[in-house]
Structure formats: C-alpha cells, structure tokens
C-alpha cells in the first residue's frame, strides 16, 4: 500500500529538563556534583528521613529567573510548590517537590533557524522548578537494579514548549538553541550524554488543515539531540502508517532504542490527576521581588542572538562567521578578546575559526585551556598586516612555533625561522631582474598582452627569495619592470 505521508502534519511539543549547576541540591545542603562515588552526596533530607524539612536554594531560583529573562518569559511574583506523587523507586521520600499551577516562568519563546535559512519562533508554555530523582542502574548486577541517590534532589528546571514544532529537524534546532542558551547563562552544562539535560517528546499527527490534535504519544530515553530527531522522525512515520492501516493510536509512553532507531511501549500514559498534586506543606511560598529580578538582569551575559547581531553589524562579519563564533560562549569571548588588540575583525575571525579551531580539535583541547592568549594572535595578525611575514608563513610555521614557545614574541620567532619578508626595493629588484631574465620568451608574450604571466614571474621571485619577498610590493615591482623593458 502506497502511503502519502505529506498529507499529514506532525504536532510536537518538547519537555526539556536541565540540571542546575549549583553547589548544593534544590532543598538541602547535600553536594551537587556529577561523577562522585555512588551514594556519597546524600543526607537526611535527600534520603527522606522523617522529620526533615526542605529549604529554598537561592542560587537555583536565580538560575531559573535568568533562564526566564533570556526567554522573554513573565516571572511569577509568588511561587508555590506542590508535591507530585507516584511510586518513585529512586526518590526516597516517595514524592517530588515541583511546581504545578504556579510555574516561576510563563510564556516566552525560543527562536530557531533551519538549514534552509528559515526562521521560526517556538513558544514556551512554562518553565518551572523541581528536583531530580536518583539514578537507577540496571547493568551493574545480574539480578538486581542498583540505585545511586547522589542525583536525588538536584535542582532542575523543566521547559515545556507549546506544540509548535512540526518536524524532527525543528526539534533538533530547538534543543540546540536551548543547550547553547543554558551554557551561555552558565546555569547548566547541557550534556545530554551525562543526563544533565534531558528531553521528552510529545508527538502526534493529524491531517493537514485539521484543527483538532491527534492522540499524543510521549517518547523518552533519548540521550543526544540527534537521537531526539531520530526518535521523532520514526514516531511520525509509525503513527501515520498505523492510521493508514486503520489501527488505533494509544496515549502511551514509549522508549527510544538508539541501536534499532525505533520506539517501543513502556507504559500507558499517566494523566495529571494520577500524580495527586497538592500544596507542599513544608516549603513556604517564595516571593520574587522586582529588585531580585533586576539584580539577575544586571548579571546577565550577552546572549548568542545579541552577539550574532553585533558580529554582523559592528564587526562586519557574514552570517556564517558570526554563527560559528557565537556557537560557543568561550569562543565568542576569546574572539572579542583578540579585538581588544586589533581592528582587523575578519583576520581575527579566520584565525579563531580555522587555525585555532583546527588545532583545538586535533588536540582535543577546549579553548579555555588554549596555551596562547588573545594578544598573541593579535600580534601575529599585526605582523601579517604590516607585511613583515606572509599569511602562509604565519599559519604554517609561526603558529606552531608560538604554541611550542608561547612566552616568545612573534617577531623573535619569525626572525629565528628566517621568515621575515623582504620589502627593501633594492633587494627585491635583484630577485625580479633575475626572474625576468630567465624567461625572455615569456616577456615577449607579456608584452603582447598575456598579462596573466605576472604569476609566473612572481612565483620565480618567491622561489629566489625563499618566500621572503613581500608579495604585494614585489607584484607591483614585477609589473613596473615588465612594462619598462
């Protein structure tokens, strides 16, 4: 049976959980640290001992407000907490402290750009605060599931999108923007592989033009942004094929199998009523003042969208260069640090994107650990701009030497490698005259109008000078000499 997939429209909403990079947990002083030995970052509160009471983590609240401001959300003045109840094998107290009817952030949006250049705005329903569960490990023991409670109580924000996403690609770009945003804000490291950022996808399909939503299926256990896209693409196809066969779509939770690239049923979907929400009696309402919000705003860094606009309008970079440079906060900061020492914006961008990035990728080093300071890169740019060394010599010979001896000046390195370009007209003229004398028949062809032969003579000049001739000055002098002969 031939299926026309194009007559259907996917409707997708994403729920993104991001762990906050606070020093302690959401409602107690237990440490918040990834990779610690199992069950070493626990205490009476996170273990749910009777008689213990939770307390607010001010830093976690500040991070949630930061994210809300960055997403143009409305920040709630009064925040109430709720208990979310169902069986948690990995949350000792048997319920989760969350926000139900009063999320800290309402509305807002995330802007994305697709591969074809199309821009789209994805609306946010809410951002709310809650705590994480422990981690169940099924591969450590043949017969039993082991639980590490280090993660139990770690502060989370959950970002719930509007059902505005229409493809796996849009979901991919949406998650990419969120990861970039939380990293710029310094509130989450965004590592889906480590579980510090997680995503559940709600997927349904309907005929194009239909107003009513189809039956929603939730997909879990996707540990990378690309796997989210794969899972959504599979689920869209599965649901369309089921509908075309006359089968019923059930509201359920499915898990994604990354090896097979498909989804399978985990359980029937719980409704909100199944969680038996009621107000958290042990945690008083939180009042967020305008002064607190303004304080958070004053500490906000420049965000990717703002930096992208600056890089294109102020520095004159193209869209591609600006996108690459703002993809990573530390890279953008390093680039701007170079500009404190040079106004050659394009050269600075090229050095960061090509030579520095290439070296960092080869060595698996982060730019924050790069051995050369931005002033060194500005120094080599100045040497090229002043005609003291060629661009190729700078990138191929001087740059590696700079990395090996970062304390040495670029000038000293270039001199020690005998790479200083010769701009003395007398010395240049000797090489030019020798080069021209080698090809008398080519001089005749040049005189006859074959001006492209200048490249031949320039190549010989660079060969005779062992690459030390200043190409700009030499090129001009070659043409003047040929025209004179």
C-alpha positions as CSV (number, residue, x, y, z in Angstrom):
1,X,0.0,0.0,0.0
2,X,1.4,3.4,-1.1
3,X,1.2,5.9,1.8
4,X,1.1,9.6,1.2
5,X,3.0,10.9,4.2
6,X,2.8,14.5,3.1
7,X,-1.0,14.8,3.7
8,X,-0.3,14.5,7.5
9,X,1.1,17.2,9.8
10,X,3.1,16.3,12.8
11,X,2.4,18.2,16.1
12,X,5.3,18.1,18.5
13,X,5.9,19.6,22.0
14,X,9.1,19.1,24.0
15,X,9.7,18.9,27.7
16,X,13.3,19.7,28.5
17,X,14.8,19.1,31.9
18,X,18.0,21.0,32.7
19,X,20.1,20.3,35.9
20,X,21.2,23.5,37.6
21,X,25.0,24.0,38.2
22,X,24.5,24.9,41.8
23,X,26.9,23.7,44.5
24,X,24.2,22.1,46.6
25,X,20.8,20.4,45.9
26,X,17.5,22.0,45.5
27,X,16.2,21.8,49.0
28,X,19.1,20.8,51.2
29,X,22.9,21.3,51.6
30,X,24.0,18.0,50.0
31,X,26.6,18.5,47.3
32,X,25.6,18.7,43.6
33,X,28.4,17.1,41.7
34,X,28.5,14.7,38.7
35,X,30.7,11.6,38.8
36,X,31.0,11.3,42.6
37,X,31.1,7.8,44.1
38,X,27.6,6.4,44.4
39,X,25.6,7.5,47.4
40,X,28.3,9.8,48.8
41,X,26.4,13.0,48.2
42,X,23.4,12.2,50.4
43,X,21.9,13.4,53.7
44,X,18.8,13.2,55.8
45,X,16.8,15.5,53.6
46,X,17.6,13.9,50.3
47,X,17.2,10.4,51.7
48,X,13.7,11.4,53.0
49,X,14.3,10.8,56.7
50,X,11.3,11.5,58.9
51,X,11.2,15.0,60.5
52,X,13.5,16.6,58.0
53,X,12.4,19.9,56.3
54,X,13.4,21.3,52.8
55,X,14.7,24.8,52.4
56,X,14.9,27.1,49.3
57,X,18.1,27.2,47.3
58,X,18.5,30.9,46.3
59,X,21.0,30.2,43.6
60,X,18.7,27.7,41.9
61,X,15.9,30.3,42.0
62,X,18.3,32.9,40.5
63,X,19.2,30.5,37.7
64,X,15.5,29.9,36.9
65,X,14.9,33.6,36.7
66,X,18.0,34.0,34.4
67,X,16.5,31.5,32.0
68,X,13.1,33.1,32.1
69,X,14.6,36.6,31.4
70,X,16.6,35.1,28.5
71,X,13.5,33.5,27.0
72,X,11.3,36.7,27.5
73,X,9.1,35.0,30.0
74,X,6.8,36.5,32.6
75,X,8.3,35.9,36.0
76,X,5.9,35.0,38.7
77,X,5.9,37.2,41.9
78,X,4.6,34.5,44.2
79,X,5.8,30.9,43.7
80,X,4.0,28.0,45.4
81,X,5.3,24.4,45.5
82,X,3.4,21.2,45.1
83,X,4.0,17.5,45.8
84,X,3.9,15.3,42.8
85,X,3.0,11.8,44.0
86,X,3.6,8.4,42.4
87,X,5.9,5.5,43.1
88,X,9.5,6.6,42.8
89,X,11.9,3.8,43.5
90,X,14.7,6.4,43.0
91,X,13.3,9.2,45.2
92,X,13.4,8.0,48.8
93,X,10.6,10.2,50.2
94,X,8.2,8.9,47.6
95,X,7.2,12.2,46.1
96,X,8.8,15.0,44.1
97,X,8.7,18.7,45.1
98,X,7.7,20.6,42.0
99,X,5.6,23.5,40.8
100,X,2.1,22.7,39.4
101,X,-0.3,25.6,38.9
102,X,2.2,28.4,39.6
103,X,5.4,28.0,37.5
104,X,8.1,30.5,38.1
105,X,8.1,31.5,34.3
106,X,5.2,31.7,32.0
107,X,5.1,32.3,28.2
108,X,8.3,33.3,26.4
109,X,9.8,31.7,23.3
110,X,12.9,30.3,21.6
111,X,13.9,31.4,18.1
112,X,15.4,28.8,15.8
113,X,16.9,28.8,12.3
114,X,16.5,25.8,10.0
115,X,19.1,24.5,7.5
116,X,17.3,26.3,4.6
117,X,17.6,29.6,6.4
118,X,14.0,29.7,7.5
119,X,13.5,31.3,11.0
120,X,10.8,30.2,13.3
121,X,9.6,31.1,16.8
122,X,8.8,28.2,19.2
123,X,6.5,29.3,22.1
124,X,7.1,28.3,25.7
125,X,4.1,27.3,27.9
126,X,6.1,27.5,31.1
127,X,9.4,27.0,32.9
128,X,9.1,25.5,36.4
129,X,11.4,24.4,39.2
130,X,11.6,20.9,40.7
131,X,14.0,18.3,41.9
132,X,15.7,15.4,40.2
133,X,15.3,11.7,41.1
134,X,18.1,9.3,41.8
135,X,19.6,7.1,39.1
136,X,18.6,3.5,38.6
137,X,21.4,1.3,37.2
138,X,20.4,-1.9,35.5
139,X,23.8,-3.0,34.2
140,X,25.8,-3.3,37.5
141,X,24.2,-6.5,38.8
142,X,22.8,-9.6,37.0
143,X,19.7,-9.9,39.2
144,X,19.0,-6.5,40.9
145,X,18.6,-2.9,40.0
146,X,21.0,-0.7,41.9
147,X,20.2,2.9,42.9
148,X,22.5,5.9,43.3
149,X,20.9,8.6,45.3
150,X,23.5,11.3,44.5
151,X,21.2,12.8,41.9
152,X,18.1,12.7,44.1
153,X,17.2,16.3,45.0
154,X,19.5,18.0,42.4
155,X,17.7,21.2,41.2
156,X,16.0,21.1,37.8
157,X,14.1,23.5,35.6
158,X,11.6,22.0,33.2
159,X,11.0,23.9,30.0
160,X,7.6,23.0,28.4
161,X,7.2,24.1,24.8
162,X,3.9,24.9,23.0
163,X,3.0,22.3,20.4
164,X,4.6,24.5,17.7
165,X,7.2,22.1,16.4
166,X,6.5,20.3,13.1
167,X,9.5,18.1,12.3
168,X,12.4,16.3,13.8
169,X,14.7,19.0,12.3
170,X,12.8,21.8,14.1
171,X,13.1,19.8,17.4
172,X,16.9,19.4,16.8
173,X,17.4,23.1,16.2
174,X,15.2,24.0,19.2
175,X,17.2,21.8,21.5
176,X,20.5,23.1,20.1
177,X,19.4,26.6,20.9
178,X,18.4,25.7,24.4
179,X,21.7,23.9,25.1
180,X,23.6,27.0,23.7
181,X,21.5,29.3,25.9
182,X,21.9,27.4,29.2
183,X,25.7,27.2,28.6
184,X,25.9,30.9,27.9
185,X,24.0,31.6,31.1
186,X,26.2,29.3,33.0
187,X,23.3,27.5,34.6
188,X,23.6,24.0,33.1
189,X,26.4,22.2,31.1
190,X,23.8,20.9,28.6
191,X,25.4,17.4,28.3
192,X,22.6,15.1,27.3
193,X,25.0,12.1,27.3
194,X,25.6,12.6,31.0
195,X,21.9,13.3,31.7
196,X,22.3,16.9,32.9
197,X,19.9,17.9,30.1
198,X,17.1,15.5,29.1
199,X,14.2,15.7,26.7
200,X,10.8,14.0,26.4
201,X,8.9,14.4,23.2
202,X,5.1,14.5,22.8
203,X,4.3,13.5,19.3
204,X,1.0,13.3,17.4
205,X,-0.1,13.6,13.8
206,X,-3.2,15.0,12.1
207,X,-4.4,15.6,8.5
208,X,-3.1,18.9,7.2
209,X,-5.8,21.6,7.8
210,X,-7.3,19.8,10.7
211,X,-7.8,21.8,13.9
212,X,-8.0,19.0,16.5
213,X,-4.8,17.4,17.7
214,X,-4.2,13.7,17.2
215,X,-3.6,11.2,20.1
216,X,-0.4,12.3,21.9
217,X,2.4,9.8,22.4
218,X,5.3,10.6,24.8
219,X,8.8,9.4,23.8
220,X,11.6,9.1,26.4
221,X,15.2,7.9,26.8
222,X,16.9,9.9,24.1
223,X,20.4,10.7,25.2
224,X,21.5,13.1,22.4
225,X,20.0,15.8,20.3
226,X,20.4,13.8,17.2
227,X,18.6,10.8,18.8
228,X,15.7,13.1,19.6
229,X,15.4,13.9,15.9
230,X,15.7,10.2,15.0
231,X,13.0,9.2,17.6
232,X,10.6,11.9,16.4
233,X,11.1,11.1,12.7
234,X,10.4,7.4,13.5
235,X,7.4,8.1,15.6
236,X,5.8,10.4,13.0
237,X,6.2,7.6,10.4
238,X,4.9,4.9,12.7
239,X,1.8,6.9,13.6
240,X,1.0,7.8,10.0
241,X,1.4,4.1,8.9
242,X,-0.8,2.9,11.8
243,X,-3.6,5.4,10.9
244,X,-3.4,4.4,7.3
245,X,-3.8,0.8,8.3
246,X,-6.9,1.7,10.4
247,X,-5.1,1.0,13.7
248,X,-5.8,3.0,16.8
249,X,-3.1,5.3,18.3
250,X,-3.0,4.9,22.1
251,X,-1.9,7.6,24.6
252,X,1.2,6.0,26.0
253,X,4.8,6.4,26.9
254,X,7.4,4.8,24.6
255,X,11.1,4.4,24.9
256,X,13.6,5.0,22.1
257,X,16.0,2.3,21.1
258,X,19.1,4.1,19.6
259,X,20.6,0.9,18.1
260,X,17.4,0.0,16.1
261,X,16.2,3.5,15.7
262,X,12.7,2.7,16.7
263,X,10.4,3.2,19.7
264,X,8.6,0.6,21.9
265,X,5.8,0.8,24.6
266,X,6.9,1.4,28.2
267,X,3.5,2.0,29.8
268,X,0.1,3.7,29.3
269,X,0.4,7.5,29.9
270,X,-0.5,8.8,33.3
271,X,-2.8,11.9,33.4
272,X,-2.1,14.8,35.7
273,X,-4.8,13.5,38.1
274,X,-2.6,10.4,38.6
275,X,0.1,12.5,40.3
276,X,-2.3,13.6,43.0
277,X,-0.8,17.1,43.2
278,X,-1.4,19.0,46.5
279,X,0.4,22.1,48.0
280,X,3.8,21.3,49.6
281,X,3.2,21.9,53.3
282,X,6.9,22.0,54.3
283,X,8.1,24.7,51.9
284,X,6.7,28.2,52.3
285,X,5.7,30.3,49.2
286,X,8.6,32.1,47.6
287,X,8.3,35.9,46.9
288,X,10.4,37.1,44.0
289,X,10.7,40.9,44.0
290,X,11.4,43.3,41.1
291,X,14.7,44.2,42.9
292,X,15.7,40.5,42.7
293,X,14.8,40.3,39.0
294,X,16.7,43.5,38.2
295,X,19.7,42.1,40.1
296,X,19.6,39.0,38.0
297,X,19.3,41.1,34.8
298,X,22.4,43.1,35.8
299,X,24.4,39.9,35.9
300,X,23.2,38.5,32.5
301,X,25.9,37.9,29.9
302,X,25.5,38.9,26.3
303,X,23.4,36.1,24.7
304,X,24.1,34.4,21.4
305,X,21.5,36.3,19.5
306,X,22.8,39.6,20.7
307,X,26.4,38.7,20.0
308,X,25.4,37.4,16.5
309,X,23.8,40.8,15.7
310,X,26.9,42.6,17.0
311,X,29.3,40.5,15.0
312,X,27.4,41.2,11.8
313,X,26.5,44.8,12.2
314,X,29.5,46.2,14.2
315,X,32.3,43.9,13.0
316,X,31.0,43.4,9.5
317,X,31.3,39.6,9.6
318,X,29.0,37.5,7.4
319,X,26.2,35.3,8.7
320,X,28.2,32.1,8.6
321,X,31.3,33.5,10.5
322,X,29.0,35.1,13.1
323,X,27.1,31.8,13.7
324,X,30.3,29.8,14.1
325,X,31.9,32.3,16.5
326,X,28.8,32.5,18.7
327,X,28.1,28.8,18.8
328,X,30.2,28.6,21.9
329,X,30.4,31.2,24.7
330,X,34.1,30.8,25.3
331,X,34.9,31.0,21.6
332,X,33.0,34.2,21.3
333,X,34.8,35.7,24.4
334,X,38.2,34.7,23.0
335,X,37.4,36.3,19.7
336,X,36.3,39.6,21.3
337,X,39.4,39.5,23.5
338,X,41.5,39.5,20.3
339,X,39.6,42.6,19.1
340,X,40.9,44.4,22.2
341,X,44.3,44.4,20.4
342,X,43.4,44.6,16.7
343,X,40.7,46.1,14.5
344,X,41.2,43.5,11.7
345,X,38.0,41.8,12.5
346,X,38.0,39.4,9.5
347,X,41.5,38.2,10.2
348,X,40.7,37.6,13.8
349,X,37.7,35.6,12.8
350,X,39.7,33.5,10.4
351,X,42.4,32.8,13.0
352,X,39.8,31.6,15.5
353,X,37.7,29.6,13.1
354,X,40.4,28.0,11.0
355,X,43.8,27.8,12.7
356,X,42.9,27.8,16.4
357,X,39.8,25.7,16.0
358,X,41.8,23.2,13.9
359,X,44.5,22.9,16.5
360,X,42.0,22.5,19.3
361,X,40.1,19.8,17.5
362,X,43.3,17.9,16.7
363,X,44.5,18.1,20.3
364,X,41.0,17.6,21.9
365,X,41.6,20.8,23.9
366,X,39.0,23.4,25.0
367,X,39.6,27.0,24.1
368,X,39.7,27.9,27.8
369,X,42.8,25.8,28.1
370,X,44.4,27.2,24.9
371,X,48.1,28.0,25.5
372,X,48.1,31.3,23.5
373,X,46.5,34.4,24.9
374,X,44.4,36.6,22.5
375,X,47.1,39.3,22.5
376,X,49.5,36.8,20.8
377,X,47.0,36.2,18.0
378,X,46.6,39.9,17.6
379,X,50.4,40.2,17.4
380,X,50.7,37.7,14.5
381,X,47.8,39.4,12.7
382,X,49.7,42.7,13.0
383,X,52.9,41.2,11.6
384,X,51.0,39.9,8.5
385,X,49.1,43.3,8.1
386,X,52.4,45.2,8.2
387,X,53.9,42.9,5.6
388,X,56.6,41.5,7.9
389,X,55.6,37.9,7.4
390,X,53.3,36.2,4.8
391,X,50.0,34.8,5.8
392,X,51.0,31.3,4.9
393,X,54.2,31.5,6.9
394,X,52.2,32.9,9.8
395,X,49.8,30.0,9.8
396,X,52.0,27.1,8.7
397,X,55.3,27.9,10.5
398,X,55.0,30.7,13.0
399,X,51.7,29.5,14.7
400,X,53.1,26.0,15.5
401,X,56.3,27.6,16.9
402,X,54.2,30.0,19.0
403,X,52.4,27.1,20.6
404,X,55.7,25.4,21.5
405,X,57.2,28.6,22.9
406,X,54.2,30.8,24.0
407,X,56.5,33.1,26.0
408,X,58.5,34.2,22.9
409,X,57.4,37.1,20.8
410,X,56.1,36.6,17.3
411,X,58.8,38.8,15.9
412,X,61.6,36.8,17.6
413,X,60.0,33.5,16.3
414,X,59.8,34.9,12.7
415,X,63.4,36.1,12.8
416,X,64.7,32.8,14.3
417,X,62.9,30.9,11.5
418,X,64.2,33.4,8.8
419,X,60.6,34.2,7.7
420,X,60.8,38.0,7.8
421,X,59.6,39.3,4.4
422,X,61.9,41.5,2.4
423,X,60.4,44.8,1.4
424,X,63.6,46.6,0.6
425,X,63.2,47.7,-3.1
426,X,66.9,47.3,-3.9
427,X,67.0,43.7,-2.7
428,X,63.6,42.9,-4.4
429,X,64.8,44.4,-7.7
430,X,67.7,42.0,-7.8
431,X,65.3,39.0,-7.5
432,X,62.9,40.5,-10.0
433,X,65.6,41.1,-12.6
434,X,67.0,37.6,-12.2
435,X,63.5,36.1,-12.5
436,X,62.6,38.1,-15.7
437,X,66.0,37.2,-17.3
438,X,65.2,33.5,-17.0
439,X,62.1,33.8,-19.3
440,X,62.9,36.2,-22.2
441,X,60.2,34.5,-24.4
442,X,57.6,35.0,-21.7
443,X,58.5,38.7,-21.6
444,X,57.6,38.9,-25.3
445,X,54.3,37.1,-24.6
446,X,53.5,39.5,-21.7
447,X,54.2,42.5,-24.0
448,X,51.8,41.0,-26.5
449,X,49.0,41.2,-23.9
450,X,49.3,38.0,-21.9
451,X,49.3,39.8,-18.5
452,X,48.5,36.6,-16.6
453,X,52.2,35.7,-16.9
454,X,52.8,38.0,-14.0
455,X,52.0,35.0,-11.8
456,X,54.9,33.1,-13.4
457,X,57.4,35.8,-12.7
458,X,56.1,36.2,-9.1
459,X,56.5,32.5,-8.5
460,X,60.1,32.7,-9.6
461,X,60.7,35.8,-7.4
462,X,59.2,34.0,-4.4
463,X,61.4,30.9,-5.2
464,X,64.6,33.0,-5.5
465,X,63.8,34.9,-2.3
466,X,62.9,31.6,-0.5
467,X,59.4,33.1,0.3
468,X,60.9,36.2,1.9
469,X,59.8,38.8,-0.8
470,X,56.8,40.9,0.3
471,X,54.3,39.7,-2.3
472,X,52.3,43.0,-2.5
473,X,55.4,45.2,-3.1
474,X,57.1,42.5,-5.3
475,X,54.0,42.1,-7.5
476,X,53.8,45.8,-8.2
477,X,57.5,46.0,-8.9
478,X,57.3,43.0,-11.3
479,X,54.6,44.7,-13.4
480,X,56.5,48.0,-13.4
481,X,59.7,46.2,-14.5
482,X,58.0,44.3,-17.3
483,X,56.2,47.4,-18.6
484,X,59.6,49.3,-18.6
485,X,61.5,46.6,-20.5
